[in-house]
Amino acid sequence: MSRLVEPTPAKLVVGVIYALQDVFEAALCRLVDCLGEVDILGARLAFDQTDYYTPEMGPGLWRRLAAFRDLIDPGTLGPIKRRTAMIEAEFSKQGRRQVNLDPGSVTLERLVLATGKNFVHRVYLGQGVYADLTLVFERGRWRPLPWTYPDYAGEELRSQLEMIRRKLKHQLSEIKRLPGEGSWPVSANALTPRE
């Protein structure tokens, strides 16, 4: 019989798609207000593998990956997605987003992104949010799956995610499980705005 235990904490990441640098900077400030300090900010990468967002956000899009210092309970990804959707709405003009925010959780085994879109491989988390198993970590590297978004399947983002995974591994080695139930200390920043 399996024993139910609390999951190992995860590293919160948010993929940010944007066109204008000032919008990116303002949105990042809002993310920090709501989710805590960023400890890894990935390089700016051209978001040119698809034109899916072009009709809404315009051409010349970029993607940056932000990882947050405080570890989270991976079960909080649904409420975090709802919070980032509210931030997207704050930056919308005439019903069109200027920034797209995709939160996810990095564990030692996988990257899971939160999305509002259903698909065959996605698991419903509640309140309109689905979990997308985007990458798995096998044989020392991130491995894409048949449905992985093209930019996450690319070497640049996987290299950034390797650095984020190493940081997570270091953080986990420094914290200890709490006595008793085998639970881990995690931050509540993702669910408690600091404004």
Backbone torsions as a table, in degrees:
resi	resn	phi	psi	omega
1	MET	NA	135.0	178.8
2	SER	-75.1	150.4	178.8
3	ARG	-106.4	130.7	-178.5
4	LEU	-82.4	123.2	179.8
5	VAL	-132.8	158.3	176.9
6	GLU	-67.4	143.8	-180.0
7	PRO	-73.1	158.0	172.2
8	THR	-65.4	139.7	179.0
9	PRO	-59.0	156.2	-178.1
10	ALA	-118.6	161.3	173.7
11	LYS	-93.4	124.2	178.3
12	LEU	-80.7	129.2	174.4
13	VAL	-125.1	151.7	173.0
14	VAL	-132.8	122.1	172.3
15	GLY	-84.2	127.1	-177.1
16	VAL	-115.1	121.3	175.2
17	ILE	-109.6	132.6	-174.4
18	TYR	-159.5	166.6	173.8
19	ALA	-110.3	-40.0	-173.0
20	LEU	-103.0	132.1	-177.9
21	GLN	-61.1	-39.6	-178.5
22	ASP	-66.5	-32.8	175.9
23	VAL	-67.5	-42.6	176.9
24	PHE	-57.7	-48.7	-177.2
25	GLU	-62.3	-42.1	179.1
26	ALA	-67.2	-41.6	179.1
27	ALA	-65.8	-38.4	178.0
28	LEU	-63.2	-39.6	176.4
29	CYS	-60.8	-41.5	178.4
30	ARG	-65.1	-40.6	177.7
31	LEU	-61.5	-42.8	178.8
32	VAL	-63.1	-42.0	177.2
33	ASP	-55.7	-41.0	-173.6
34	CYS	-91.6	-32.8	-169.6
35	LEU	-115.2	-9.1	179.4
36	GLY	103.6	-176.6	-173.5
37	GLU	-68.8	140.4	173.4
38	VAL	-85.9	129.6	176.6
39	ASP	-109.8	-13.6	173.5
40	ILE	-139.6	125.0	175.8
41	LEU	-120.4	114.2	-176.4
42	GLY	-70.6	164.6	178.3
43	ALA	-66.2	152.9	176.3
44	ARG	-73.2	127.5	-179.6
45	LEU	-122.7	140.0	176.1
46	ALA	-62.5	131.7	176.7
47	PHE	-97.4	82.0	-171.9
48	ASP	-127.4	14.2	179.2
49	GLN	-81.4	-15.0	179.5
50	THR	-151.5	155.1	174.4
51	ASP	-107.6	22.3	-176.6
52	TYR	-53.3	-42.5	-175.9
53	TYR	-91.3	-7.3	-175.7
54	THR	-58.7	-44.9	-179.7
55	PRO	-58.6	-33.8	-178.9
56	GLU	-87.7	-42.9	-169.8
57	MET	-107.3	-8.7	-179.7
58	GLY	89.9	176.6	-178.8
59	PRO	-83.1	175.2	175.0
60	GLY	68.9	45.4	-177.0
61	LEU	-86.5	152.1	177.9
62	TRP	-125.2	156.8	172.1
63	ARG	-126.8	136.9	170.4
64	ARG	-131.9	147.3	180.0
65	LEU	-109.9	125.3	177.6
66	ALA	-113.8	130.7	175.5
67	ALA	-111.4	139.6	-174.3
68	PHE	-101.2	143.9	-173.5
69	ARG	-61.5	-49.7	-174.9
70	ASP	-74.9	133.6	178.1
71	LEU	-76.0	154.3	-177.5
72	ILE	-124.3	160.5	167.0
73	ASP	-74.7	123.3	-177.8
74	PRO	-60.5	-18.6	177.6
75	GLY	-72.3	-6.2	-179.6
76	THR	-95.1	7.6	-176.1
77	LEU	-62.7	-36.1	179.2
78	GLY	-61.1	-54.2	177.2
79	PRO	-61.4	-32.0	177.1
80	ILE	-65.1	-41.7	177.6
81	LYS	-60.6	-41.1	179.5
82	ARG	-63.7	-38.1	178.9
83	ARG	-66.7	-43.9	-179.7
84	THR	-67.4	-30.8	175.6
85	ALA	-63.9	-36.3	176.8
86	MET	-66.0	-38.2	177.8
87	ILE	-66.3	-41.8	175.5
88	GLU	-55.4	-44.4	-179.1
89	ALA	-62.9	-35.8	178.1
90	GLU	-59.8	-33.6	-176.5
91	PHE	-95.8	0.9	-179.3
92	SER	-73.6	147.3	175.2
93	LYS	-126.8	124.3	179.9
94	GLN	52.0	42.5	176.4
95	GLY	76.5	7.4	-179.9
96	ARG	-115.5	130.1	179.9
97	ARG	-70.4	143.2	171.2
98	GLN	-102.2	-12.1	179.9
99	VAL	-146.1	140.6	176.1
100	ASN	-115.5	126.4	-176.1
101	LEU	-118.3	117.5	-179.5
102	ASP	-115.4	97.5	178.1
103	PRO	-75.9	152.7	177.2
104	GLY	-154.2	168.1	177.3
105	SER	-120.8	129.3	175.2
106	VAL	-101.4	122.9	170.7
107	THR	-115.0	178.1	178.8
108	LEU	-65.3	-21.4	-174.7
109	GLU	-101.9	-25.3	-167.8
110	ARG	-159.6	162.3	166.5
111	LEU	-114.4	123.7	176.2
112	VAL	-117.6	125.6	176.0
113	LEU	-102.7	148.5	175.8
114	ALA	-96.5	139.0	-178.5
115	THR	-144.6	158.8	174.6
116	GLY	-95.9	1.9	-176.6
117	LYS	-105.7	129.2	178.1
118	ASN	-79.7	149.4	172.2
119	PHE	-160.2	169.2	-171.6
120	VAL	-58.5	-34.0	-175.8
121	HIS	-94.9	2.7	-176.5
122	ARG	-98.7	144.2	-177.2
123	VAL	-109.0	131.5	-178.7
124	TYR	-72.9	130.2	179.7
125	LEU	-101.7	-16.6	-176.3
126	GLY	112.6	159.5	177.0
127	GLN	52.6	37.1	175.7
128	GLY	81.8	9.7	-174.9
129	VAL	-113.9	137.3	177.2
130	TYR	-117.7	151.3	175.3
131	ALA	-99.5	128.8	179.6
132	ASP	-112.2	111.7	174.5
133	LEU	-71.7	106.3	-168.7
134	THR	-96.9	-44.1	179.8
135	LEU	-141.2	151.1	171.7
136	VAL	-122.2	149.3	180.0
137	PHE	-100.0	113.0	-178.4
138	GLU	-138.3	140.1	176.2
139	ARG	51.1	42.0	173.5
140	GLY	80.2	12.3	178.3
141	ARG	-154.9	161.3	176.8
142	TRP	-75.6	130.1	-179.2
143	ARG	-114.8	125.1	176.0
144	PRO	-72.3	159.9	177.6
145	LEU	-112.4	167.7	-176.1
146	PRO	-55.3	-27.9	-176.6
147	TRP	-102.1	3.0	-177.6
148	THR	-59.8	134.9	176.3
149	TYR	-55.3	141.2	-175.0
150	PRO	-55.8	-39.2	-178.4
151	ASP	-70.3	-35.5	176.6
152	TYR	-70.6	-25.3	176.4
153	ALA	-77.2	-17.9	-177.3
154	GLY	-74.5	158.3	-176.7
155	GLU	-62.6	-36.8	-174.7
156	GLU	-62.1	-51.4	-179.5
157	LEU	-69.2	-37.5	178.6
158	ARG	-64.4	-34.1	176.1
159	SER	-66.0	-42.3	176.7
160	GLN	-62.9	-40.3	179.8
161	LEU	-68.2	-29.0	174.9
162	GLU	-65.1	-42.3	177.2
163	MET	-63.0	-40.8	179.2
164	ILE	-65.7	-40.1	178.1
165	ARG	-64.3	-40.2	176.8
166	ARG	-61.7	-40.8	177.8
167	LYS	-63.2	-43.7	177.0
168	LEU	-58.6	-47.1	-179.2
169	LYS	-58.6	-42.2	177.6
170	HIS	-63.5	-45.8	-179.3
171	GLN	-62.0	-41.1	-179.7
172	LEU	-66.0	-33.5	179.6
173	SER	-69.6	-22.1	-178.2
174	GLU	-90.2	-17.6	179.6
175	ILE	-104.5	155.7	179.9
176	LYS	-116.2	153.5	172.5
177	ARG	-65.4	147.3	176.1
178	LEU	-73.3	148.0	179.6
179	PRO	-64.6	153.5	175.0
180	GLY	101.1	-101.3	-171.2
181	GLU	-79.5	-2.7	-178.2
182	GLY	77.2	25.6	-179.7
183	SER	-88.7	162.0	-178.5
184	TRP	-106.1	147.6	171.8
185	PRO	-75.9	125.9	177.4
186	VAL	-133.3	162.4	-178.9
187	SER	-83.6	147.7	173.8
188	ALA	-100.1	6.7	-177.2
189	ASN	-54.1	-38.2	-174.9
190	ALA	-62.5	-23.5	-177.4
191	LEU	-111.8	-6.3	-177.4
192	THR	-120.9	100.3	-179.7
193	PRO	-62.1	145.1	-176.2
194	ARG	-105.2	33.1	-177.7
195	GLU	-99.1	NA	NA
